[in-house]
Amino acid sequence: MAGLGEFERRFQHANLDSIRLHPVTPARDLTARALGSVSRPCLDSLTRTLYVAVQYPGQVGHIAALPLDGGPIRKLHDVKGPALYFVSSLAWDPEGRTLFYTADNDGWRDLCALDPATGKSRVLMRDARVGDLAFDRTDRTLWGVRHFNGISTVVQIPPPYTDYRRVLSLSYGARLLRSRRLRRWPMGGGLGGRDRRPPFAASDAQGHSGRR
């Protein structure tokens, strides 16, 4: 045991020596107060601003702008139906200067678009049930995950962001690494099929009626 203790001591000293070779990354607070529940942020590199959805006592859940170079937090727009912990899902289009976000986050999510410069918001899709948003700058499409009848489906939302295309569905209890349980859907189909039950693997067919 003594030899093991000596090895551990040398090992940890070597770790500390390697850390001392590099300066500690400086950090500073962007806000003077805790923000409570916070969404994943979006960076606007043009204005050096972080956009986040926040929810803390005394305030309705809302989307806020945090200037990276200092200054007060700016409230942009209330979030209808914020989730308890992640508040809302955000995605940023830097060319179109549009912040996409979700409302009714504890229900059938709406997809909304916000102009940070004016604070004006509009609903793009009601009851879309899409979250975990991401923006693809190469073709200006939105991506997200839609939940319906216990099935999670990766969807693509092209401009003008009023319809979606099914890309990949995971059957009940499926894991990403178990590819035999995945079903690829052809691009297209749109919202016309939004109320139909998505297909699932044959091994899952027993015991699922497909009713909501």
C-alpha positions as CSV (number, residue, x, y, z in Angstrom):
1,M,0.0,0.0,0.0
2,A,2.9,2.3,0.7
3,G,4.2,1.9,-2.9
4,L,0.7,2.6,-4.2
5,G,0.5,5.8,-2.1
6,E,3.8,7.0,-3.4
7,F,2.8,6.3,-7.0
8,E,-0.4,8.3,-6.5
9,R,1.5,11.2,-5.0
10,R,3.9,11.3,-7.9
11,F,1.1,11.0,-10.4
12,Q,-0.9,13.9,-8.9
13,H,2.2,16.1,-8.7
14,A,2.9,15.4,-12.4
15,N,-0.7,16.5,-13.1
16,L,-0.3,19.7,-11.2
17,D,3.0,20.5,-12.9
18,S,1.4,20.1,-16.3
19,I,-1.5,22.4,-15.3
20,R,1.0,25.1,-14.2
21,L,2.5,25.1,-17.7
22,H,-0.6,26.8,-19.0
23,P,-2.4,29.9,-17.7
24,V,-5.9,29.6,-16.3
25,T,-8.6,30.6,-18.7
26,P,-10.1,33.9,-17.4
27,A,-13.8,34.0,-16.6
28,R,-16.3,36.7,-15.8
29,D,-20.0,36.9,-15.0
30,L,-22.2,38.2,-17.7
31,T,-25.1,38.9,-15.3
32,A,-25.3,40.3,-11.8
33,R,-27.9,37.8,-10.8
34,A,-28.8,34.2,-11.2
35,L,-31.1,33.5,-14.2
36,G,-32.8,30.4,-12.9
37,S,-33.7,27.9,-15.6
38,V,-31.8,28.7,-18.8
39,S,-32.1,27.3,-22.3
40,R,-29.2,26.4,-24.6
41,P,-27.9,29.8,-25.8
42,C,-27.5,31.1,-29.3
43,L,-24.6,33.5,-30.2
44,D,-25.1,36.5,-32.5
45,S,-21.5,37.2,-33.4
46,L,-22.4,40.3,-35.3
47,T,-23.7,42.1,-32.2
48,R,-21.7,40.0,-29.7
49,T,-25.0,39.0,-28.0
50,L,-26.2,35.8,-26.4
51,Y,-29.8,34.9,-26.8
52,V,-31.3,32.7,-24.1
53,A,-34.7,31.7,-22.7
54,V,-34.8,32.2,-19.0
55,Q,-37.2,31.7,-16.1
56,Y,-36.7,32.8,-12.5
57,P,-38.9,33.9,-9.6
58,G,-40.7,37.2,-10.2
59,Q,-40.5,37.0,-13.9
60,V,-42.5,35.3,-16.6
61,G,-40.3,33.0,-18.7
62,H,-38.9,35.0,-21.6
63,I,-36.2,35.3,-24.2
64,A,-33.4,37.6,-23.2
65,A,-30.4,39.2,-24.8
66,L,-27.1,39.2,-22.9
67,P,-24.4,41.5,-24.3
68,L,-21.0,39.9,-24.1
69,D,-19.2,43.2,-23.7
70,G,-21.2,44.2,-20.7
71,G,-24.5,46.0,-20.1
72,P,-28.0,45.1,-18.8
73,I,-30.0,42.1,-19.9
74,R,-32.6,43.0,-22.4
75,K,-36.0,41.2,-22.3
76,L,-37.1,40.5,-25.9
77,H,-40.3,38.5,-25.6
78,D,-42.3,36.3,-23.2
79,V,-42.3,32.6,-23.8
80,K,-45.9,31.1,-23.7
81,G,-45.8,27.9,-21.8
82,P,-42.1,27.7,-20.7
83,A,-40.7,24.4,-19.6
84,L,-39.6,24.1,-16.0
85,Y,-35.8,23.5,-16.6
86,F,-34.9,24.1,-20.2
87,V,-37.6,26.9,-20.7
88,S,-37.6,26.7,-24.6
89,S,-35.6,25.4,-27.5
90,L,-33.8,28.1,-29.6
91,A,-32.1,28.2,-33.0
92,W,-30.5,31.3,-34.6
93,D,-30.4,32.3,-38.3
94,P,-27.6,34.9,-38.5
95,E,-28.3,35.8,-42.2
96,G,-32.0,36.2,-41.7
97,R,-31.5,37.8,-38.3
98,T,-34.2,35.5,-36.9
99,L,-34.4,33.6,-33.6
100,F,-36.6,30.5,-33.8
101,Y,-38.0,29.3,-30.5
102,T,-40.7,26.9,-29.2
103,A,-43.8,27.9,-27.2
104,D,-46.3,25.6,-25.2
105,N,-43.3,23.6,-24.2
106,D,-45.2,21.4,-21.7
107,G,-47.8,20.6,-24.3
108,W,-47.9,20.4,-28.1
109,R,-45.1,22.8,-29.0
110,D,-45.6,25.7,-31.3
111,L,-42.8,26.9,-33.6
112,C,-42.3,30.6,-33.5
113,A,-39.9,33.2,-35.0
114,L,-38.6,36.3,-33.2
115,D,-37.0,39.5,-34.6
116,P,-34.5,40.4,-31.8
117,A,-34.2,44.0,-33.1
118,T,-37.9,44.8,-32.8
119,G,-39.1,42.1,-30.3
120,K,-41.9,41.1,-32.7
121,S,-42.8,37.4,-32.7
122,R,-45.0,35.3,-35.0
123,V,-46.2,31.7,-34.9
124,L,-44.9,29.6,-37.8
125,M,-46.6,26.3,-36.9
126,R,-49.1,25.5,-34.2
127,D,-49.0,22.2,-32.4
128,A,-45.9,21.2,-34.4
129,R,-44.6,19.2,-31.4
130,V,-41.0,19.8,-32.5
131,G,-38.2,20.7,-30.1
132,D,-34.3,20.4,-29.9
133,L,-34.0,22.9,-32.7
134,A,-30.9,23.4,-34.8
135,F,-30.3,25.7,-37.8
136,D,-28.4,24.6,-40.9
137,R,-26.7,27.6,-42.5
138,T,-25.9,25.8,-45.7
139,D,-29.5,25.6,-46.9
140,R,-31.2,27.7,-44.2
141,T,-33.3,24.8,-43.0
142,L,-34.4,24.1,-39.4
143,W,-33.9,20.7,-37.9
144,G,-35.7,19.3,-34.8
145,V,-37.1,16.3,-33.0
146,R,-40.9,15.7,-33.2
147,H,-42.6,13.5,-30.5
148,F,-45.8,11.8,-31.4
149,N,-47.5,8.6,-30.1
150,G,-44.3,7.8,-28.2
151,I,-42.1,7.9,-31.3
152,S,-39.3,10.5,-31.8
153,T,-38.8,11.6,-35.4
154,V,-36.0,13.8,-36.7
155,V,-37.6,16.4,-39.0
156,Q,-36.3,19.0,-41.4
157,I,-38.2,22.3,-41.8
158,P,-37.3,24.3,-44.9
159,P,-38.2,28.0,-45.5
160,P,-40.8,29.5,-45.0
161,Y,-40.9,27.2,-41.9
162,T,-44.6,26.3,-42.1
163,D,-44.2,22.6,-43.0
164,Y,-41.8,19.9,-42.1
165,R,-40.3,16.8,-43.7
166,R,-39.9,13.5,-41.9
167,V,-36.3,12.2,-42.1
168,L,-35.8,9.5,-39.5
169,S,-38.1,7.9,-36.9
170,L,-37.1,5.8,-33.9
171,S,-39.6,3.1,-33.0
172,Y,-40.8,2.5,-29.5
173,G,-37.8,2.0,-27.2
174,A,-35.3,2.1,-30.1
175,R,-31.7,3.0,-29.6
176,L,-29.6,4.9,-32.1
177,L,-26.9,2.1,-32.2
178,R,-29.5,-0.6,-33.0
179,S,-30.0,0.3,-36.6
180,R,-32.3,-2.6,-37.4
181,R,-35.0,-0.8,-35.3
182,L,-34.7,2.4,-37.2
183,R,-37.0,3.3,-40.1
184,R,-36.0,5.9,-42.7
185,W,-38.9,8.0,-44.1
186,P,-38.6,9.5,-47.6
187,M,-38.2,13.3,-47.7
188,G,-41.5,15.0,-48.2
189,G,-44.9,14.2,-46.9
190,G,-45.3,17.3,-44.9
191,L,-48.0,18.2,-42.5
192,G,-50.6,16.4,-44.4
193,G,-49.6,13.3,-42.6
194,R,-49.0,14.8,-39.2
195,D,-51.9,13.0,-37.5
196,R,-51.1,9.5,-38.9
197,R,-49.1,7.1,-36.7
198,P,-45.5,6.9,-38.0
199,P,-44.4,3.4,-39.0
200,F,-42.3,1.3,-36.6
201,A,-40.3,-1.9,-36.8
202,A,-42.2,-5.2,-37.1
203,S,-40.8,-6.4,-33.8
204,D,-42.7,-3.5,-32.1
205,A,-46.0,-4.2,-33.8
206,Q,-47.5,-6.1,-30.9
207,G,-49.2,-4.1,-28.2
208,H,-49.4,-0.7,-29.8
209,S,-52.8,0.5,-31.1
210,G,-51.5,3.9,-32.4
211,R,-54.3,5.8,-30.6
212,R,-53.4,9.1,-29.0
